[in-house]
Amino acid sequence: MKVSQKDLWAGGLLMFLAFVGLWINGGFLGLGLEQHTLGSARRMGPGYMPMLVLWLQMALGALVFVLGLRGGPDDLESWKKLDFVTLAVGVAAALLIWRVMEHVGYNSNYVQVGLACFIGLMLLAIAPAWRPLGMVLGAFAIFGLLLEPAGLMISIFALCIISSLADREHTPLGVLGMSVFLCVLCWFVFIYELDIRVPVWPGSF
C-alpha cells in the first residue's frame, strides 16, 4: 500500500493538537486542566465553542490521516531532516514554555497558550517546507496576544506583516496596503457597525 508520509504526519499532528486542546479545555472525557463550563447548545458555556472546533479538528485530522494511507508517495514532498527537527523542536519548545509559565503562576491562560504557540510556530517556520504554515498560524497567535494590550489596529498590522513572510513574493507596499485596508474594514464592521468592545489603540480601554 502506497502512503503519503506528509499526510500521515499532518493528520497525526492535527489530532494530537486537538487532543491537547480538548484536555486543556475540559472537553475530552470530562477530563481537563481548566474544566471550562461546557453548557449545552441552548445555553453555551465558555468551553462549548472551543470544544466543537477541537472535535472538528480531530475529525479533519483523522480524515487527512486516512487519506494519507491511500495517497502515493511524492518525491517532491519527501521529508527532509530539517523538517523533522523543526517540527520536534517547535512542539517541544511550545509545551515547555506553556508548562513553565503555568509553573511560575502566570494566571492568564490565553497568554500562556498563545505565546507558546507563537514561539513554537516561529521555530517550525525555520524549515522552508513549514514556513507558510508556521508564519500564517503564528500571525493569528500574535494577533490574539496583542489585541488587548496593543489594540486592534496594531494587532492587524502585526498579523499582516508576519503572515506576509510566508511568501517571499509579497512587496512592502502590498503588505502596507492590505494592512490599511483591513484596519479600515475591521473598524467599520466591528467597531462602528457592530459596536464590539475591543481596544482600537493601546490604552483606549
C-alpha positions in Angstrom: 0.0 0.0 0.0 1.4 3.4 -1.0 1.2 6.1 1.7 1.8 9.8 1.8 4.1 10.4 4.8 3.3 14.1 5.0 -0.4 13.5 5.1 0.1 10.9 7.8 2.2 13.3 9.9 -0.1 16.2 9.2 -3.2 14.2 10.2 -1.5 12.9 13.3 -0.4 16.4 14.3 -3.9 17.8 13.9 -5.3 15.0 16.0 -2.6 15.5 18.7 -3.2 19.2 18.9 -6.9 18.7 19.1 -6.4 16.1 21.9 -4.2 18.6 23.8 -6.8 21.4 23.3 -9.7 19.2 24.5 -7.6 18.1 27.5 -6.9 21.8 28.4 -10.5 22.8 27.7 -12.1 20.0 29.7 -14.0 18.5 26.8 -12.2 15.2 26.5 -14.0 12.5 28.5 -14.7 15.2 31.1 -11.0 15.5 32.0 -9.3 18.8 31.6 -6.9 21.2 33.1 -9.2 24.2 33.1 -12.6 22.5 33.4 -14.3 25.2 31.4 -18.1 25.1 31.7 -19.3 23.5 28.5 -23.1 24.0 28.8 -25.3 22.9 26.0 -26.3 24.0 22.5 -29.1 26.2 24.0 -27.0 27.6 26.8 -23.4 27.6 25.7 -20.7 27.9 28.3 -17.2 29.4 27.7 -15.8 26.0 26.7 -18.6 24.9 24.3 -17.4 26.5 21.1 -13.7 25.6 21.6 -14.9 22.0 22.2 -16.8 22.0 18.9 -13.9 23.4 17.0 -11.4 21.0 18.5 -13.6 18.0 17.8 -14.0 19.2 14.2 -10.2 19.5 14.0 -9.9 16.0 15.4 -12.3 14.7 12.7 -10.4 16.6 9.9 -7.1 15.2 11.2 -8.5 11.7 11.1 -9.7 12.2 7.6 -6.3 13.5 6.4 -4.6 10.6 8.1 -6.9 8.0 6.4 -6.5 9.7 3.0 -2.7 9.6 3.6 -2.9 5.8 3.7 -4.1 5.8 0.1 -2.1 8.7 -1.3 1.1 7.6 -3.1 4.5 8.9 -2.2 5.5 12.1 -3.8 9.2 12.7 -4.3 8.6 16.5 -4.4 7.1 16.4 -0.9 9.5 14.0 0.8 10.5 15.0 4.2 14.0 16.4 4.9 15.9 16.2 8.1 15.3 19.9 8.8 11.5 19.3 8.6 11.6 16.6 11.3 14.0 18.7 13.5 12.0 21.9 13.4 8.7 20.1 14.0 10.1 18.3 17.1 11.8 21.4 18.4 8.8 23.6 17.8 6.4 21.3 19.6 8.8 20.7 22.5 9.5 24.4 22.9 5.8 25.3 22.9 5.0 22.6 25.5 8.0 23.7 27.7 7.1 27.4 27.6 3.4 26.7 28.4 4.3 24.5 31.4 7.0 26.9 32.7 4.6 29.9 32.6 2.0 27.8 34.3 4.5 26.7 37.0 5.6 30.2 37.8 2.0 31.1 38.4 1.2 33.2 35.4 -2.6 33.2 35.6 -3.6 34.3 32.1 -4.3 31.1 30.2 -4.7 32.6 26.8 -1.3 34.3 27.0 0.3 31.1 28.1 -1.1 29.1 25.2 -0.7 32.0 22.7 2.9 32.7 23.5 3.8 29.0 23.5 2.1 28.5 20.1 3.7 31.6 18.6 7.3 30.7 19.6 6.7 27.0 18.6 5.4 28.1 15.2 8.3 30.5 14.6 10.7 27.7 15.2 8.7 25.5 12.9 8.9 28.1 10.2 12.7 27.8 10.1 12.2 24.9 7.7 11.2 26.3 4.2 8.6 23.5 3.9 6.9 24.6 7.1 7.3 28.3 6.6 3.8 29.1 5.1 2.0 27.1 7.9 4.2 28.5 10.7 4.0 32.1 9.6 0.3 32.2 8.9 -0.7 30.4 12.1 1.9 32.4 14.1 0.3 35.6 12.7 -3.0 34.6 14.2 -1.3 33.8 17.5 0.4 37.2 17.7 -2.9 38.9 16.8 -4.6 37.3 19.8 -1.7 38.2 22.1 -1.6 41.8 21.0 -5.3 42.6 20.7 -6.0 43.5 24.3 -2.7 45.3 25.3 -1.9 46.9 21.9 -5.3 47.4 20.3 -7.0 46.3 17.1 -5.0 48.4 14.6 -1.5 47.3 15.8 -2.7 43.7 16.0 -3.9 43.8 12.4 -0.6 45.3 11.2 1.4 42.6 13.1 -0.9 39.9 11.6 -0.4 41.2 8.0 3.4 41.6 8.4 4.1 38.2 9.9 1.8 36.3 7.6 3.3 38.1 4.6 6.6 36.4 5.4 5.1 33.1 4.4 5.6 34.1 0.8 8.7 35.9 -0.4 6.8 37.4 -3.3 4.9 40.0 -1.2 6.1 43.6 -1.5 6.3 46.1 1.4 3.8 48.4 -0.5 1.3 45.5 -0.9 1.6 44.5 2.7 1.1 48.1 3.8 -2.0 48.5 1.5 -3.6 45.3 2.8 -2.9 46.3 6.4 -4.6 49.7 6.0 -7.5 48.1 4.1 -8.1 45.5 6.8 -7.8 48.2 9.6 -10.4 50.4 7.9 -12.7 47.4 7.2 -12.5 45.9 10.7 -13.0 49.3 12.3 -16.1 49.9 10.2 -17.6 46.4 10.6 -16.7 45.5 14.2 -16.3 48.9 16.0 -18.6 51.3 14.1 -21.4 49.0 12.9 -21.5 46.1 15.5 -20.1 48.2 18.4 -17.9 45.4 19.6 -16.0 46.5 22.7 -12.3 45.9 21.9 -9.5 48.4 22.3 -8.7 50.1 19.0 -5.4 51.6 20.1 -3.1 51.0 23.2 -4.8 52.3 26.3 -8.1 53.0 24.6 -10.0 50.9 27.1 
